[in-house]
Amino acid sequence: MDEPRLACCVGIDVSKDRLDVHLRPSDEAFAVARDGKGLGNLVERLKALNVSLIVLEATGGFETTVAAAIAGAGLPLAVVNPRQIRDFARALGKLVARRRQIVEMIGMEQNRRRRTTDKRLAKRIDRHLAFLEKELAEVDGDIDAGVRASPAWRETEQLLTSVPGVGPVTARTLIAELPELGCLDRRKLAALVGVAPFNRDSGTWRGHRVIAGGRTSVRSALYMAALVAIRHNPPIKAVYQRLVARGRPKKVAIIACLRQVLTILNAIVRDATPRIAQNA
């Protein structure tokens, strides 16, 4: 029996005379002329693949005949405006940041509520907490609508949440604030997030390896995901237990598990293959 073909996504950049085509996750790229022969060649090549989505950039009307040829062949097509994509991505990033701010405010107010002994002040804090919870629900609804409106983001969210320990909040933080996921190797990605250990050596002196810098919000989301994965994801749990058994501090072991989770997520997005399928 033939093995099933790996699903792929196709991006097409349209110009006056040619079409530049890029396939993910294979990273194959080719170009065809924007004429009848070139379109026919493109459609035949795409029909031979297991295409989950073709994204075509709207470019001053040049995309019209291309879209007609692809849609006419029954292939899954989305015509997008590059400016709208950038604006949409920025909007999602702002929503995710706002959600983080609201969660922090809820935490601070809850701490104040536990400490106060003044009944009138407690009622005011309760009213503020109710308002913040309502705001959080509205922001979550906006983020959910934003992700569901984008087929590519929806697919990415499904891939990310296939990993035990990674929920919708972590997935959407990664979508909004780590667009490089799936495009870099694990070492560069760890450095970008700020979880790559670096040396603190001087001459013959050898210091402890530390992590620093990077994208704090992404690291925080992944840290929580790693804590959940240590409890519910057997391979990650095994890594944690092995490091602790060797005498490593628990926080060091958690960061190591975080890097492992990040590596897994990077591979899943790169290969467009959910964790369940990878383990099959």
C-alpha positions, 0 to 999 in steps of 0.5 A, a space after each residue: 500500500 502506498 504511504 499517504 502523501 504529506 499535506 502541504 500549504 502553497 504560497 503564490 506571489 503574483 507579479 506581472 509576468 511570473 508566479 513564484 510558488 513556495 511549498 510548505 513544509 518541503 520548502 520547495 520553490 519554483 516559478 512559472 510564467 503568468 500565461 496560459 501555458 504557465 497556469 496549466 503547468 501550475 495547476 497540474 503540479 498542484 493537483 499532483 500534491 496533497 494540498 490543504 490550502 493555496 494562498 494567493 497574494 492580491 496584487 493589483 488585479 494580476 491575480 484574477 486569472 490565476 485565481 480563476 484557474 486554481 479555483 476552476 481546478 477545484 483546489 482549495 484557494 484563499 486570495 489575501 491582501 498582504 496589507 490586511 494580513 499585516 494589520 490582522 497579525 498586529 491586531 492579534 498581537 495587541 489582543 494577546 498583549 491586552 489579555 496578558 495585562 488583564 490577567 495580571 490585573 486580575 491577579 493583583 486585585 485577587 491578592 488585594 481582596 485576600 488581604 483586605 479586612 475592610 468590607 466596603 473596600 472588598 465590595 469595590 474590589 469584587 466589582 472591579 474583579 467582575 468587570 475585569 473578568 467580563 473584559 477578559 471574556 470579551 478579549 478571548 472572544 475577539 482572539 478566538 474570532 480572529 484565529 478562526 477567521 484565518 484558515 492558516 492560523 486555525 490550522 497552526 492552532 490545531 497543530 500546536 494544541 495537539 501537544 499535551 500541555 499546550 492549550 489555546 492561550 499558549 498556542 495563540 501567544 505563539 501564533 501572535 508573538 513567535 511567527 518564526 516558529 517552524 522556520 528556524 532551527 531549534 537553537 536559533 529559536 531557543 535563543 530568540 525566546 530566551 531559553 538558550 543557555 550561554 556561558 559565563 566564563 572568564 579565563 579558566 573560571 567557569 560559571 553557571 550557564 544562564 538564560 537571558 533576554 528573548 521574548 518574555 511573554 512567549 517564554 512565560 507562556 511556554 513555562 506554564 505549558 512545560 509545567 503542565 507537560 511535566 505532569 501530563 506529557 510522558 516524554 517531557 515528564 521523563 526528561 524532568 525526572 531524569 534531570 532531577 534524579 541527576 541532581 539538577 535544580 528543579 528550575 533548571 529541569 523545567 527550563 530544559 523541558 521548556 526547550 524540549 516542548 519548544 523543539 517539538 512545537 517547532 518540528 510540528 509547525 515545520 512539518 505541518 504534522 500534529 503530534 498524534 500523527 508523529 507518534 503513530 
